[in-house]
């Protein structure tokens, strides 16, 4: 079915500000396929507002041009709309990690990705939703990281020169050396119930985060379930030992690693948690979030991929 109204939302600050130049160079491709209405984000949550407004105005396709954070905001804007008003989603990878774009099969090259959006077929994907003890709710499309990898996300933003996977790799090494907190988690799903101290707990709709860490290789965005990966309180040396395994997705063979799946999960911790959702900080240091409810919304979003 031909598209008549397309909104292209660009985050000019993605990839340390390089996204704006890249997006500008994509204009001939956009015009080749009939054009689009462009909008640039200027403050946090702006992409969410623009996406929601696009649905209310009758746009059929919303393209997120930026990184995983831009996609996260756009997804949250689309999910605020009733299904009958919800446009399809396209993703042009212009960020550092671009993990959701990778997960749904978008080419790394922005030109190819944009052409694929205009010529590809939509497919339905699942969306995760979380609520915390402060009464906040947020949607997420790829991963929800608690503990270690959320700290990595915070640290990665301090590197202002490096790009891509190297940023996350250096942040991981720094976090192993400087942060070794292991909250006590009480977790209950529809399938199991357990309690243990863990350095890391990642809930996954997609299997990759950080531009190249295959946290949960079994995760699929369209299988109707969420997956998790957790690492017990282990030594720093063991975390370094697990690092290349996570990069290959082979860490599940270690007894200190726990993998599973669920549709709903309740989490209680003995201290405030550091949390990211799709690489966006949901709870940083000093925020008293110690309880979460996480659910899956199967097939609630159409993505052109």
Long-range contacts (C-beta under 8 A, 24 or more apart in sequence): 3-34, 3-60, 3-61, 3-118, 4-60, 5-37, 5-57, 5-58, 5-59, 5-60, 5-61, 6-30, 6-34, 6-35, 6-36, 6-37, 6-59, 6-60, 6-61, 6-62, 6-63, 7-36, 7-37, 7-39, 7-50, 7-51, 7-54, 7-59, 7-61, 7-62, 7-63, 7-87, 8-36, 8-37, 8-38, 8-39, 8-62, 8-63, 8-65, 9-39, 9-40, 9-41, 9-47, 9-50, 9-51, 9-54, 9-62, 9-63, 9-64, 9-65, 9-66, 9-70, 9-74, 10-38, 10-39, 10-40, 10-41, 10-65, 10-66, 10-94, 11-40, 11-41, 11-47, 11-64, 11-65, 11-66, 11-67, 11-69, 11-70, 11-94, 11-95, 12-40, 12-41, 13-41, 14-66, 14-67, 14-69, 14-70, 14-94, 14-95, 14-96, 15-67, 15-94, 15-95, 15-96, 15-163, 16-160, 16-161, 16-163, 18-94, 19-65, 19-66, 19-67, 19-94, 19-95, 22-94, 22-110, 23-65, 23-92, 23-94, 23-110, 26-65, 26-92, 26-110, 26-111, 26-114, 29-111, 29-114, 29-115, 30-114, 33-115, 33-118, 33-119, 36-63, 41-66, 41-70, 41-73, 45-73, 46-73, 47-73, 47-74, 47-77, 48-73, 48-74, 48-76, 48-77, 48-80, 49-77, 50-74, 50-77, 51-75, 51-76, 51-77, 51-78, 51-87, 52-77, 52-78, 52-80, 52-81, 53-77, 54-87, 55-81, 55-85, 55-86, 55-87, 56-81, 56-85, 59-87, 60-87, 60-88, 61-87, 61-88, 61-89, 61-90, 61-117, 61-304, 62-87, 62-88, 62-89, 62-90, 63-89, 63-90, 63-91, 63-92, 63-114, 63-117, 64-89, 64-90, 64-91, 64-92, 65-92, 65-94, 65-110, 66-92, 66-94, 66-95, 67-93, 67-94, 67-95, 67-96, 67-97, 67-98, 67-279, 68-95, 68-97, 68-98, 68-99, 68-100, 68-101, 68-142, 68-278, 68-279, 68-280, 69-95, 69-278, 69-279, 69-280, 70-94, 70-95, 71-100, 71-101, 71-141, 71-278, 72-140, 72-141, 72-142, 72-277, 72-278, 72-279, 72-280, 73-280, 75-127, 75-139, 75-140, 75-141, 75-278, 75-301, 76-138, 76-139, 78-301, 79-127, 79-129, 79-139, 79-297, 79-300, 79-301, 83-300, 86-301, 86-302, 88-122, 88-302, 88-303, 88-304, 89-301, 89-302, 89-303, 89-304, 90-114, 90-117, 90-303, 90-304, 91-117, 91-303, 92-117, 96-156, 96-163, 96-164, 96-167, 96-168, 96-211, 97-164, 97-165, 97-168, 97-209, 97-210, 97-211, 97-279, 98-211, 99-142, 99-143, 99-206, 99-208, 99-209, 99-210, 99-211, 99-279, 100-141, 100-142, 100-206, 100-278, 102-206, 102-208, 103-142, 103-205, 103-206, 103-207, 103-208, 103-221, 104-206, 104-221, 104-303, 104-305, 105-305, 106-305, 116-304, 116-305, 117-304, 120-304, 120-305, 121-304, 122-302, 122-303, 122-304, 122-305, 123-222, 123-302, 123-303, 123-305, 124-222, 124-299, 124-300, 124-301, 124-302, 124-303, 125-205, 125-221, 125-222, 125-299, 125-301, 125-302, 125-303, 126-205, 126-221, 126-222, 126-223, 126-224, 126-225, 126-226, 126-296, 126-297, 126-298, 126-299, 126-300, 126-301, 127-205, 127-296, 127-297, 127-300, 127-301, 128-203, 128-205, 128-226, 128-294, 128-295, 128-296, 128-297, 129-294, 129-295, 129-296, 129-297, 130-277, 130-282, 130-292, 130-293, 130-294, 130-295, 131-292, 131-293, 132-282, 132-283, 132-289, 132-291, 132-292, 132-293, 133-288, 133-289, 133-290, 133-291, 133-292, 134-287, 134-288, 134-289, 136-282, 138-277, 138-282, 139-297, 140-205, 140-277, 140-278, 141-205, 141-206, 141-221, 141-278, 141-301, 142-204, 142-205, 142-206, 142-208, 142-209, 142-221, 142-278, 143-202, 143-203, 143-204, 143-205, 143-206, 143-209, 143-215, 143-276, 143-277, 143-278, 144-202, 144-203, 144-204, 144-275, 144-276, 144-277, 144-278, 144-282, 144-294, 145-200, 145-201, 145-202, 145-203, 145-209, 145-275, 145-276, 145-277, 146-200, 146-201, 146-202, 146-203, 146-267, 146-273, 146-274, 146-275, 146-292, 147-181, 147-182, 147-183, 147-198, 147-199, 147-200, 147-201, 147-273, 147-274, 148-175, 148-179, 148-199, 148-200, 148-231, 149-200, 149-202, 149-209, 149-210, 149-213, 149-215, 149-276, 150-273, 150-274, 150-275, 150-276, 150-281, 150-283, 151-175, 151-179, 151-274, 152-210, 153-276, 153-279, 153-281, 154-274, 154-281, 154-284, 154-285, 164-211, 165-210, 165-211, 165-212, 167-211, 168-210, 168-211, 168-212, 168-213, 169-210, 169-212, 172-210, 172-213, 172-243, 173-243, 176-236, 176-239, 176-240, 176-243, 177-236, 180-236, 181-271, 182-232, 182-233, 183-269, 183-270, 183-271, 183-273, 184-269, 184-270, 185-230, 185-267, 185-268, 185-269, 186-267, 186-268, 186-269, 187-265, 187-266, 187-267, 188-265, 188-266, 189-260, 189-262, 189-263, 189-264, 189-265, 189-266, 190-262, 190-263, 190-264, 191-260, 191-261, 191-262, 192-260, 196-230, 196-232, 196-258, 197-232, 197-233, 198-230, 198-231, 198-232, 198-233, 199-231, 199-232, 199-233, 199-234, 199-239, 200-229, 200-230, 200-231, 201-228, 201-229, 201-230, 201-267, 202-228, 202-229, 202-230, 203-227, 203-228, 203-265, 203-294, 204-228, 204-229, 205-296, 207-249, 209-279, 212-247, 213-246, 213-247, 214-246, 214-247, 214-248, 214-249, 215-246, 215-249, 216-259, 217-249, 217-252, 218-259, 218-261, 222-299, 224-263, 224-296, 224-298, 224-299, 225-261, 225-262, 225-263, 225-296, 226-261, 226-262, 226-263, 226-265, 226-294, 226-296, 227-259, 227-260, 227-261, 227-262, 228-258, 228-259, 228-260, 228-261, 228-262, 228-265, 229-257, 229-258, 229-259, 230-257, 230-258, 230-259, 231-256, 231-257, 231-258, 232-256, 232-257, 232-258, 263-295, 263-296, 264-293, 264-294, 264-295, 264-296, 265-292, 265-293, 265-294, 265-295, 266-291, 266-292, 266-293, 266-294, 267-291, 267-292, 267-293, 267-294
